Amino acid sequence: MAKTKTTYICQNCGAQSVKWVGKCPVCNEWNSFEEEIQETIKDSVGRKIKKSLSKPVKIADITFSEQKRIDTTNNEFNRVLGGGLVPGSLVLIGGEPGIGKSTLALQIAVNLLKYKTLYVSGEESLQQIKLRAERISSEENNCLILSETLLENILLNFEEVNPDIIVIDSIQTIYSERSESSPGSVSQIKECTLEIMKYAKENSKPVILIGHINKEGNLAGPKVLEHIVDTVLQFEGDRNHVYRILRATKNRFGSTSELGIFEMYANGLREVTNPSELLLSQNEEETSGVSVSATIEGIRPFLIEVQALVSTAAYGTPQRSSTGFDLRRLSMLLAVLEKRAGFRLSVKDVFLNIAGGIRVDDPAIDLAVICSVLSSDLDLALPKDVCFAGEIGLSGEIRPVTRVEQRVAEAAKLGFKRIFISKYNNKSADYSKFKIEVIGVSKVEDVFRALFRKK
């Protein structure tokens, strides 16, 4: 006989409690506990246990055949996935409302002309999806649209249609009759995702899930959702700008350091094959506080523009602000400039911005950061044909960075005349094949002397 009970579950992290509490003791989120009904079935006495069909085998006896990935015809999306969709995989795309998650998923679905795709929407009507699809593509396609939120009906359509690729927008709107909690709750998300995963694994069907994010910018729902899926993609960008960045925070079938860049237009998302074209300013005038760094994301080198503004602290307490760069690392670099190079920056406001809305974690950008800060402090513009690639140590030394040849090649391709790198980088590398002057430096003072000795 079935026995029902209620429990309180945190909608942010999935923690459970027998009573309502105002603040979650696990994730410290306020007012996140909601009452959910759980049904437990009392086991009958003497119930027979089914014999397991699976048996343990040796690693040497396991046969392996590499599955061919599905080309999504979107090179940036393929790059982030690691080469395309893997059959039987679950891909979760998260991002802020209005950033373009549904547009990206629908664009992929309608452009897969060789495959039958099923686009399940729990948020929009068929007419709304048709209007967006006509803007994105005018070609005939094999994309089927289903507007449904009940999990059991969706699974029945999977069996009847037998699609090659499935897109679900969004997982928070899907609910199952097996759980009495409301759609979007922890229980519903776990139940629906597990059932969809079971179908995907048994039938080798790739599934793209779209998920909402909470106010902290993390994927909404329990963390277990990110553990269930194979790939977690974060779709980032500013709705006031046209550029969108797709990065992987988890990928069982590829690297998590890859980056995909898109440009939003009225007819969909355009792939940006050369990121340097959007990350570098097209301004011909020389401006102080601007420098260019050669960085690498995944296997792709590109140049980014670093902008700094140094001014006198108006209210006595200096401000430190950073956009797209780690604020703690900026504080460390400013301390190095003051201690090792003798620049008085402790009484000045310092603002730093990475152009293009991109966030960079590559330590090779350090050299460009301190050069832009010094340029703004002295109000002297850096030459527009110079770029930088070097990590700064606490003693003021310039440390070598990885894959410096790719950085030099990218700078030479875009017409830069000089690039400053660490002199301790690979000394056996042949830079003569690049039409750029490679300058090796060991201390930050050497860079300043070379840049400003004639000014």
Secondary structure as GFF3:
##gff-version 3
##sequence-region A 1 455
A	DSSP	beta_strand	2	10	.	.	.	ID=ss1
A	DSSP	beta_strand	16	17	.	.	.	ID=ss2
A	DSSP	beta_strand	33	41	.	.	.	ID=ss3
A	DSSP	three_ten_helix	59	61	.	.	.	ID=ss4
A	DSSP	alpha_helix	75	81	.	.	.	ID=ss5
A	DSSP	beta_strand	90	95	.	.	.	ID=ss6
A	DSSP	alpha_helix	101	111	.	.	.	ID=ss7
A	DSSP	beta_strand	117	121	.	.	.	ID=ss8
A	DSSP	alpha_helix	126	136	.	.	.	ID=ss9
A	DSSP	beta_strand	143	147	.	.	.	ID=ss10
A	DSSP	alpha_helix	151	161	.	.	.	ID=ss11
A	DSSP	beta_strand	165	169	.	.	.	ID=ss12
A	DSSP	three_ten_helix	171	173	.	.	.	ID=ss13
A	DSSP	alpha_helix	186	203	.	.	.	ID=ss14
A	DSSP	beta_strand	207	211	.	.	.	ID=ss15
A	DSSP	alpha_helix	224	228	.	.	.	ID=ss16
A	DSSP	beta_strand	231	237	.	.	.	ID=ss17
A	DSSP	beta_strand	243	251	.	.	.	ID=ss18
A	DSSP	beta_strand	259	265	.	.	.	ID=ss19
A	DSSP	beta_strand	268	271	.	.	.	ID=ss20
A	DSSP	alpha_helix	276	279	.	.	.	ID=ss21
A	DSSP	beta_strand	290	297	.	.	.	ID=ss22
A	DSSP	beta_strand	300	312	.	.	.	ID=ss23
A	DSSP	beta_strand	320	323	.	.	.	ID=ss24
A	DSSP	alpha_helix	327	340	.	.	.	ID=ss25
A	DSSP	beta_strand	348	354	.	.	.	ID=ss26
A	DSSP	three_ten_helix	355	357	.	.	.	ID=ss27
A	DSSP	three_ten_helix	363	365	.	.	.	ID=ss28
A	DSSP	alpha_helix	366	378	.	.	.	ID=ss29
A	DSSP	beta_strand	386	389	.	.	.	ID=ss30
A	DSSP	beta_strand	391	392	.	.	.	ID=ss31
A	DSSP	beta_strand	398	399	.	.	.	ID=ss32
A	DSSP	alpha_helix	404	413	.	.	.	ID=ss33
A	DSSP	beta_strand	418	422	.	.	.	ID=ss34
A	DSSP	beta_strand	437	441	.	.	.	ID=ss35
A	DSSP	alpha_helix	444	452	.	.	.	ID=ss36
###
